[in-house]
Amino acid sequence: MPGREFFRTRTVAEALAALPKVTATSAERVGLDDALARVPAEDIVAHRPLPGFARSTVDGYAVQAADTYGVSEGLPAYLDVVGAVTMGTAPDVVL
């Protein structure tokens, strides 16, 4: 339909009014199987780091911002790969 808006914007007040009304309840202890969709009543802290080494959860590249200044899809930058870090190992390169 020509001229029809795809999105309708809302004010902050309208958006807040559209949220479901919730009330705080008292804390209760439940098993892990029953914890789905619940909110923790206090911080949960692991007894030890998991995994036991620093690791990234996604692949990616580290770059210096200055090396990408002015870059766009129409004007790409060509960067040199100076190293790689495999999962579970420490980096042997310094940027």
Secondary structure, 3 states (H helix, E strand, C coil): CCCCCCCCCCCHHHHHHHCCCCCCCCCCCCCHHHCCCCCCCCCCCCCCCCCCCCCCCCCCCCCCHHHHCCCCCCCCCCCCCCCCCCCCCCCCCCC
